[in-house]
């Protein structure tokens, strides 16, 4: 199984590094059943993170024909609505001016590919029109914008909507990646990586399975 984690100019480093380490460790303890690559839409290159915090190297191009799992991070930038060039919305918007949306669409259209996001990565997919009507989450400050883009925004740490799995704020990348390990490689692999990283997962993974809650009559 091949996981490709997408880098674009202005990405949030923790959105990338946390799932990269978790998925990579999962692949190692599963005997090589999962490999992880850092990729970009343009191919191998040095990719600057947001706010000048960190530059990472993409070692390959995002390839919808090879990837089994694609992860899109959010952006690092100023939290402001003043329209500045380094605000989070501006950085996410610039990612749509690259070949990235077309490659993401090809991945979404290919059967068997699981699309995943951390934080504002779901906004990239939403703004590209790729997850309209789907259930997803993002950073709590972006839930209204996600809903305005036509997505059923869920306020949860991780949302599993089948071939679309999304995480909320930046540290949710740890929990999202552990959930993916459990889903794809089994709970023993996920548990071993939890022990390795001394991290216990937070929150319940939301999905549409099971009985719908009845909230009438509950105390406020």
Phi, psi and omega in degrees: 000133180248124172254128176246123178257123189275132170252137171222158182304122179096008180300157175274121186302317183292328175302330182268310191291320182299306178292330178300313181292318182294312180294320179297318178294321178299318177297322181293314182284347175264015175072031178087015181290343181223131173240153185232135177234146166266127186227166171222166179294333185268350183105193182301128178187165171279128185242119181282135174283173181290149177059021177067021187285321187196141174248132177239157181258123169282128184263354182202174176269146171301124187231098182299340179277342181257325189286139171263334179221131178239130179243128179249120179277174171269195183245154171254127181186181179289141178268094186203155176249026184274003177078011181293159185291338183249021172282157180303312179301323180292319180294316178298320179297322180293333179296336180281351180268010180248180174290358186303312183303319180296320179291321177295321177298317178299322178293317179297327183279344183275122179301139177094349179274132173260121178266130181227155180216158171235135174055236183288359177300327178293332177291327176300312179295320181294315181292335177275000178074025187262346183230028177302130179082356180272166176263131184201168175229173177200186174306142186303333180284348182251005184298320179295320179293323178296316178295321179295338179273007175094015181257145172282096185281126180247128179275083181214159181296314177222136178240123179253107179246046179080252180272013174228116180234123187234148177245157184277244182291176192304317182289349178294347177300328175297311184289322177299314182293322177294322176297319179296321177298315180297319182291319187266326186242350176108158185293332180291324176293314180299319181294320180296321179289323174305314179295318182301319183265001181051046182229124174261129184300145180254144171078163175267134176288118182280135170212170184276003180285157172088185183283134177287141181289147174249116189260346182298137175087353178283147178295145180287000000 
